[in-house]
Amino acid sequence: MRNYSEEEKRLHLDRYKVSGKSKTEYARANDIPEATFRAWVKDEIYSNYGLLETATDENAITKVIKPIIFVNENIRIELRDGYDKEFLKRIVEVLINDK
């Protein structure tokens, strides 16, 4: 079984997001075991959106949403609480017009 570096995982996950392929298609096209690739995607979802236990109920789980915009495999914009919408709009306009 092959071990993938964190850099390789990140590169494949970023490429997958812009590929338009399903997890199965992407894994097969890149000779990655499907179960391995699905685990990477699942781990990323949990790390991006997070899971928090609430103080009132040990079994309750609350999703913390952190919207992320992927422009391409090299550009990732993560929005935090209280982000400046006008500044984001200017960034997106630059990215769109810079092609």
Secondary structure, DSSP 4 states (H G I P E B T S, - for coil): -PPPPHHHHHHHHHHHHHH---HHHHHHHTT--HHHHHHHHHHHHHHHH-EEE-SS-TT-EEE----EEEEETTEEEE--TT--HHHHHHHHHHHHHT-
